Amino acid sequence: MIQVFSNRKDKKHLYQFTDLNEGTDENGISFEPIEVAISGNGMDWQSMYDLPDLENVYVADSPYVAEAKPTDDYQKVGINDGERLIASSYSQRELKVEFAFEGLDKNDIKLSFDALQRFFVSRDPYWICFDNWPQRMYYVKATTIEQTSFTTKGYFVTVTFTDQIGLSRSIGSTGDWDNHIKGFGNNESNAGENYMFTGSDFMVRNLSDVLIDPERRGHPFRVIANGSSSGKFKITNQTTGDSISRDKGFNGTWVLDGVNPYLNGKGDLVNTDYGVITLDIGVNNIHVDNFSGKITFDFPMWWLS
């Protein structure tokens, strides 16, 4: 399981009503803070709550729903009316996050602000996750830090992150479903989801807001077949019409990693028909020919928000 947020037990929270006989709410503050963690690879995370230099720095506000920014390319065809849609993608977008700090004096403020910059400002993009929507991460770069309000004992700062992809991605993949993808607003069915199959006909649900397309969009996507085939092995997505086949028999683990197939860890592209598999939004009906064993679909989800 990927550990994203801090394990510390004394995290701050909005003031709560307490029994006067039991004392005050020591961990209460005047707003509900949002924990933020960052990662260079999406696997190893660092929470700002675990950095001593960022003690008493809290996120006061963040985008609860990031706004999608579709970009379309059109082409004029002959004397046809209007234009033809050639391609569509999602553009970069801005995520504005407000930080608040209360310290002891001006020097405390200087050190805290310096630590805030050091944590978030980088030449390279990284993944960021907010605990008010913890199944989703964004690939961002901090582009501006605006000192909106400074006093002798604290500050309010607005950091603008540029989302490089324009979509959010699930923490983890379907290989670790319950721990990282299952959650609020993720298009799940009441019956739950399954991504490991043993029959020749089954249904794979893509809960993303977009087509999973490893060839043209570069989405991480793996099909793992553990078992054997006597030959004429083929996987077909009957919903999209995509397929990939292998004439020769095999025994062991065959993997389609994006567009690259492997057999027992060695490249196997030459033994296939160079096919690819994509997953449409929602239900995908999969048919498998001439295979005995277990097939797993392992991929992260992508959402607009």
GUSE-239299 format. One record per residue (C-alpha): residue number from 1; residue in one letter; y, x, z. Coordinates in nm, 3 decimals. Example, Ala and Ser with C-alpha at 12.3 -4.5 7.8 and 13.67 -1.06 7.14 Angstrom:
% GUSE-239299
SITE|1|A|-0.450|1.230|0.780 .
SITE|2|S|-0.106|1.367|0.714 .
//
This chain:
% GUSE-239299
SITE|1|M|0.000|0.000|0.000 .
SITE|2|I|0.349|0.126|-0.090 .
SITE|3|Q|0.577|0.151|0.215 .
SITE|4|V|0.930|0.059|0.104 .
SITE|5|F|1.130|-0.017|0.419 .
SITE|6|S|1.167|0.145|0.761 .
SITE|7|N|0.912|0.091|1.038 .
SITE|8|R|1.168|0.121|1.316 .
SITE|9|K|1.159|-0.166|1.565 .
SITE|10|D|1.529|-0.176|1.658 .
SITE|11|K|1.674|-0.292|1.325 .
SITE|12|K|2.007|-0.470|1.358 .
SITE|13|H|2.034|-0.845|1.292 .
SITE|14|L|2.284|-1.128|1.316 .
SITE|15|Y|2.375|-1.213|1.675 .
SITE|16|Q|2.129|-1.463|1.820 .
SITE|17|F|2.162|-1.702|2.110 .
SITE|18|T|2.024|-1.549|2.428 .
SITE|19|D|1.952|-1.656|2.782 .
SITE|20|L|2.233|-1.522|3.003 .
SITE|21|N|1.972|-1.437|3.264 .
SITE|22|E|1.800|-1.203|3.018 .
SITE|23|G|2.104|-1.002|2.913 .
SITE|24|T|2.272|-0.955|2.576 .
SITE|25|D|2.135|-0.921|2.223 .
SITE|26|E|2.156|-0.540|2.198 .
SITE|27|N|2.061|-0.526|1.829 .
SITE|28|G|2.292|-0.807|1.720 .
SITE|29|I|2.592|-0.760|1.490 .
SITE|30|S|2.841|-1.004|1.337 .
SITE|31|F|2.657|-1.045|1.003 .
SITE|32|E|2.300|-1.037|0.872 .
SITE|33|P|2.255|-0.682|0.738 .
SITE|34|I|2.045|-0.608|0.429 .
SITE|35|E|1.819|-0.304|0.437 .
SITE|36|V|1.826|-0.080|0.129 .
SITE|37|A|1.570|0.179|0.018 .
SITE|38|I|1.564|0.411|-0.285 .
SITE|39|S|1.290|0.597|-0.473 .
SITE|40|G|1.275|0.843|-0.758 .
SITE|41|N|0.930|0.732|-0.875 .
SITE|42|G|0.888|0.377|-0.740 .
SITE|43|M|0.612|0.494|-0.506 .
SITE|44|D|0.772|0.714|-0.239 .
SITE|45|W|1.064|0.539|-0.070 .
SITE|46|Q|1.347|0.639|0.164 .
SITE|47|S|1.520|0.371|0.370 .
SITE|48|M|1.882|0.427|0.470 .
SITE|49|Y|1.775|0.307|0.817 .
SITE|50|D|1.570|0.624|0.864 .
SITE|51|L|1.861|0.863|0.806 .
SITE|52|P|2.047|0.963|1.126 .
SITE|53|D|2.365|1.037|0.927 .
SITE|54|L|2.374|0.671|0.815 .
SITE|55|E|2.338|0.525|1.164 .
SITE|56|N|2.559|0.215|1.199 .
SITE|57|V|2.606|0.187|0.820 .
SITE|58|Y|2.492|-0.155|0.699 .
SITE|59|V|2.487|-0.354|0.377 .
SITE|60|A|2.703|-0.660|0.434 .
SITE|61|D|2.652|-0.815|0.093 .
SITE|62|S|2.451|-0.759|-0.227 .
SITE|63|P|2.383|-0.961|-0.545 .
SITE|64|Y|2.140|-1.235|-0.439 .
SITE|65|V|2.074|-1.317|-0.806 .
SITE|66|A|2.145|-1.044|-1.061 .
SITE|67|E|2.290|-1.185|-1.384 .
SITE|68|A|2.096|-1.127|-1.706 .
SITE|69|K|2.291|-0.991|-2.002 .
SITE|70|P|2.105|-1.056|-2.329 .
SITE|71|T|2.215|-0.859|-2.636 .
SITE|72|D|2.127|-0.985|-2.983 .
SITE|73|D|2.142|-0.809|-3.322 .
SITE|74|Y|2.198|-1.024|-3.632 .
SITE|75|Q|2.191|-0.961|-4.006 .
SITE|76|K|2.344|-1.156|-4.292 .
SITE|77|V|2.074|-1.244|-4.550 .
SITE|78|G|2.193|-1.317|-4.902 .
SITE|79|I|2.400|-1.632|-4.918 .
SITE|80|N|2.207|-1.806|-4.639 .
SITE|81|D|2.423|-1.991|-4.391 .
SITE|82|G|2.474|-1.809|-4.065 .
SITE|83|E|2.285|-1.491|-3.977 .
SITE|84|R|1.927|-1.400|-3.894 .
SITE|85|L|1.830|-1.276|-3.548 .
SITE|86|I|1.683|-0.927|-3.594 .
SITE|87|A|1.629|-0.808|-3.238 .
SITE|88|S|1.702|-0.912|-2.882 .
SITE|89|S|1.713|-0.703|-2.565 .
SITE|90|Y|1.875|-0.698|-2.221 .
SITE|91|S|2.179|-0.481|-2.157 .
SITE|92|Q|2.279|-0.277|-1.855 .
SITE|93|R|2.446|-0.474|-1.579 .
SITE|94|E|2.639|-0.404|-1.261 .
SITE|95|L|2.515|-0.465|-0.908 .
SITE|96|K|2.797|-0.456|-0.651 .
SITE|97|V|2.694|-0.381|-0.293 .
SITE|98|E|2.927|-0.391|0.010 .
SITE|99|F|2.871|-0.147|0.297 .
SITE|100|A|3.023|-0.167|0.644 .
SITE|101|F|3.049|0.104|0.912 .
SITE|102|E|3.181|0.111|1.266 .
SITE|103|G|3.219|0.451|1.433 .
SITE|104|L|3.404|0.638|1.705 .
SITE|105|D|3.698|0.802|1.531 .
SITE|106|K|3.832|0.931|1.200 .
SITE|107|N|3.598|1.229|1.190 .
SITE|108|D|3.302|0.998|1.245 .
SITE|109|I|3.421|0.791|0.950 .
SITE|110|K|3.454|1.097|0.727 .
SITE|111|L|3.101|1.214|0.805 .
SITE|112|S|2.956|0.866|0.755 .
SITE|113|F|3.129|0.814|0.420 .
SITE|114|D|3.017|1.160|0.305 .
SITE|115|A|2.657|1.076|0.402 .
SITE|116|L|2.679|0.745|0.216 .
SITE|117|Q|2.785|0.923|-0.103 .
SITE|118|R|2.520|1.189|-0.059 .
SITE|119|F|2.246|0.926|-0.029 .
SITE|120|F|2.340|0.708|-0.325 .
SITE|121|V|2.528|0.927|-0.576 .
SITE|122|S|2.302|1.121|-0.812 .
SITE|123|R|2.306|1.262|-1.163 .
SITE|124|D|1.980|1.081|-1.235 .
SITE|125|P|1.886|0.711|-1.205 .
SITE|126|Y|1.644|0.595|-0.935 .
SITE|127|W|1.481|0.275|-0.812 .
SITE|128|I|1.656|0.065|-0.546 .
SITE|129|C|1.520|-0.225|-0.341 .
SITE|130|F|1.694|-0.477|-0.111 .
SITE|131|D|1.501|-0.644|0.170 .
SITE|132|N|1.649|-0.988|0.096 .
SITE|133|W|1.430|-0.992|-0.221 .
SITE|134|P|1.173|-0.727|-0.134 .
SITE|135|Q|0.928|-0.767|-0.424 .
SITE|136|R|1.184|-0.649|-0.680 .
SITE|137|M|1.330|-0.310|-0.761 .
SITE|138|Y|1.606|-0.208|-1.003 .
SITE|139|Y|1.644|0.119|-1.192 .
SITE|140|V|2.003|0.214|-1.115 .
SITE|141|K|2.270|0.479|-1.099 .
SITE|142|A|2.567|0.460|-0.861 .
SITE|143|T|2.872|0.464|-1.088 .
SITE|144|T|3.168|0.392|-0.858 .
SITE|145|I|3.244|0.392|-0.487 .
SITE|146|E|3.553|0.193|-0.396 .
SITE|147|Q|3.708|0.243|-0.052 .
SITE|148|T|3.815|-0.117|-0.003 .
SITE|149|S|3.918|-0.098|0.364 .
SITE|150|F|3.951|0.192|0.609 .
SITE|151|T|4.060|0.176|0.972 .
SITE|152|T|4.064|0.434|1.250 .
SITE|153|K|3.711|0.336|1.352 .
SITE|154|G|3.536|0.199|1.046 .
SITE|155|Y|3.535|0.108|0.679 .
SITE|156|F|3.426|-0.138|0.413 .
SITE|157|V|3.307|0.023|0.090 .
SITE|158|T|3.194|-0.133|-0.239 .
SITE|159|V|2.935|0.066|-0.434 .
SITE|160|T|2.873|-0.037|-0.795 .
SITE|161|F|2.524|0.037|-0.926 .
SITE|162|T|2.456|0.019|-1.300 .
SITE|163|D|2.113|-0.133|-1.363 .
SITE|164|Q|1.985|0.085|-1.647 .
SITE|165|I|1.716|-0.156|-1.771 .
SITE|166|G|1.880|-0.495|-1.719 .
SITE|167|L|1.564|-0.638|-1.561 .
SITE|168|S|1.407|-0.614|-1.218 .
SITE|169|R|1.053|-0.479|-1.184 .
SITE|170|S|0.789|-0.565|-0.928 .
SITE|171|I|0.712|-0.322|-0.648 .
SITE|172|G|0.365|-0.206|-0.744 .
SITE|173|S|0.147|-0.385|-0.998 .
SITE|174|T|-0.126|-0.647|-1.024 .
SITE|175|G|-0.363|-0.384|-0.888 .
SITE|176|D|-0.203|-0.443|-0.546 .
SITE|177|W|-0.111|-0.807|-0.588 .
SITE|178|D|-0.092|-0.941|-0.232 .
SITE|179|N|0.104|-0.648|-0.094 .
SITE|180|H|0.380|-0.617|-0.350 .
SITE|181|I|0.415|-0.899|-0.604 .
SITE|182|K|0.328|-1.213|-0.413 .
SITE|183|G|0.646|-1.372|-0.286 .
SITE|184|F|0.944|-1.601|-0.326 .
SITE|185|G|1.059|-1.689|-0.678 .
SITE|186|N|0.791|-1.494|-0.864 .
SITE|187|N|0.649|-1.775|-1.083 .
SITE|188|E|0.317|-1.790|-0.898 .
SITE|189|S|0.074|-2.080|-0.937 .
SITE|190|N|-0.051|-2.273|-0.635 .
SITE|191|A|-0.406|-2.158|-0.712 .
SITE|192|G|-0.313|-1.791|-0.676 .
SITE|193|E|-0.372|-1.512|-0.926 .
SITE|194|N|-0.662|-1.293|-1.030 .
SITE|195|Y|-0.659|-0.986|-1.254 .
SITE|196|M|-1.021|-0.866|-1.234 .
SITE|197|F|-1.283|-1.042|-1.449 .
SITE|198|T|-1.654|-1.022|-1.535 .
SITE|199|G|-1.702|-1.288|-1.805 .
SITE|200|S|-1.631|-1.283|-2.176 .
SITE|201|D|-1.358|-1.550|-2.159 .
SITE|202|F|-1.085|-1.561|-1.896 .
SITE|203|M|-0.716|-1.626|-1.839 .
SITE|204|V|-0.453|-1.364|-1.753 .
SITE|205|R|-0.119|-1.492|-1.626 .
SITE|206|N|0.194|-1.293|-1.695 .
SITE|207|L|0.443|-1.404|-1.429 .
SITE|208|S|0.723|-1.204|-1.590 .
SITE|209|D|1.024|-1.356|-1.761 .
SITE|210|V|0.947|-1.140|-2.067 .
SITE|211|L|0.656|-1.049|-2.294 .
SITE|212|I|0.460|-0.747|-2.166 .
SITE|213|D|0.484|-0.514|-2.465 .
SITE|214|P|0.371|-0.152|-2.410 .
SITE|215|E|0.424|-0.049|-2.773 .
SITE|216|R|0.779|-0.167|-2.849 .
SITE|217|R|0.928|-0.208|-2.499 .
SITE|218|G|0.740|0.073|-2.323 .
SITE|219|H|0.609|-0.150|-2.044 .
SITE|220|P|0.343|0.009|-1.820 .
SITE|221|F|0.016|-0.173|-1.893 .
SITE|222|R|-0.350|-0.085|-1.843 .
SITE|223|V|-0.676|-0.259|-1.931 .
SITE|224|I|-0.967|-0.100|-1.743 .
SITE|225|A|-1.324|-0.177|-1.855 .
SITE|226|N|-1.592|-0.049|-1.614 .
SITE|227|G|-1.938|-0.103|-1.763 .
SITE|228|S|-2.117|-0.062|-2.092 .
SITE|229|S|-2.123|-0.177|-2.453 .
SITE|230|S|-2.391|-0.138|-2.717 .
SITE|231|G|-2.122|-0.134|-2.988 .
SITE|232|K|-1.863|-0.360|-3.155 .
SITE|233|F|-1.665|-0.382|-2.831 .
SITE|234|K|-1.348|-0.587|-2.876 .
SITE|235|I|-1.075|-0.734|-2.656 .
SITE|236|T|-0.869|-1.016|-2.807 .
SITE|237|N|-0.566|-1.194|-2.665 .
SITE|238|Q|-0.613|-1.529|-2.835 .
SITE|239|T|-0.266|-1.641|-2.723 .
SITE|240|T|-0.075|-1.362|-2.899 .
SITE|241|G|-0.333|-1.271|-3.164 .
SITE|242|D|-0.342|-0.905|-3.051 .
SITE|243|S|-0.669|-0.715|-3.027 .
SITE|244|I|-0.828|-0.373|-3.002 .
SITE|245|S|-1.187|-0.282|-3.091 .
SITE|246|R|-1.430|0.009|-3.067 .
SITE|247|D|-1.735|0.024|-3.295 .
SITE|248|K|-1.941|0.278|-3.101 .
SITE|249|G|-2.127|0.194|-2.782 .
SITE|250|F|-2.029|0.349|-2.448 .
SITE|251|N|-2.119|0.364|-2.082 .
SITE|252|G|-1.865|0.430|-1.804 .
SITE|253|T|-1.491|0.358|-1.783 .
SITE|254|W|-1.287|0.272|-2.090 .
SITE|255|V|-0.912|0.243|-2.035 .
SITE|256|L|-0.632|0.121|-2.261 .
SITE|257|D|-0.325|0.285|-2.105 .
SITE|258|G|-0.026|0.143|-2.290 .
SITE|259|V|-0.120|0.220|-2.649 .
SITE|260|N|-0.356|0.510|-2.568 .
SITE|261|P|-0.730|0.447|-2.511 .
SITE|262|Y|-0.951|0.677|-2.300 .
SITE|263|L|-1.324|0.691|-2.235 .
SITE|264|N|-1.427|0.855|-1.908 .
SITE|265|G|-1.094|1.037|-1.896 .
SITE|266|K|-1.098|1.170|-2.254 .
SITE|267|G|-0.884|1.047|-2.545 .
SITE|268|D|-1.061|0.777|-2.746 .
SITE|269|L|-0.802|0.666|-3.002 .
SITE|270|V|-1.002|0.796|-3.300 .
SITE|271|N|-1.293|0.564|-3.211 .
SITE|272|T|-1.077|0.248|-3.211 .
SITE|273|D|-0.900|0.043|-3.474 .
SITE|274|Y|-0.562|0.154|-3.326 .
SITE|275|G|-0.499|-0.194|-3.190 .
SITE|276|V|-0.267|-0.291|-2.905 .
SITE|277|I|-0.259|-0.569|-2.646 .
SITE|278|T|0.050|-0.760|-2.535 .
SITE|279|L|0.080|-1.041|-2.281 .
SITE|280|D|0.286|-1.350|-2.352 .
SITE|281|I|0.491|-1.516|-2.080 .
SITE|282|G|0.260|-1.738|-1.875 .
SITE|283|V|-0.104|-1.798|-1.964 .
SITE|284|N|-0.294|-1.560|-2.193 .
SITE|285|N|-0.646|-1.653|-2.304 .
SITE|286|I|-0.857|-1.338|-2.335 .
SITE|287|H|-1.192|-1.306|-2.517 .
SITE|288|V|-1.418|-0.998|-2.489 .
SITE|289|D|-1.701|-0.919|-2.731 .
SITE|290|N|-2.009|-0.708|-2.655 .
SITE|291|F|-1.932|-0.580|-2.307 .
SITE|292|S|-2.113|-0.599|-1.974 .
SITE|293|G|-1.921|-0.513|-1.659 .
SITE|294|K|-1.581|-0.560|-1.497 .
SITE|295|I|-1.242|-0.572|-1.671 .
SITE|296|T|-0.913|-0.529|-1.483 .
SITE|297|F|-0.559|-0.594|-1.610 .
SITE|298|D|-0.311|-0.375|-1.422 .
SITE|299|F|0.063|-0.407|-1.492 .
SITE|300|P|0.394|-0.465|-1.312 .
SITE|301|M|0.597|-0.782|-1.360 .
SITE|302|W|0.950|-0.793|-1.500 .
SITE|303|W|1.209|-1.057|-1.409 .
SITE|304|L|1.562|-1.145|-1.519 .
SITE|305|S|1.705|-1.160|-1.165 .
//
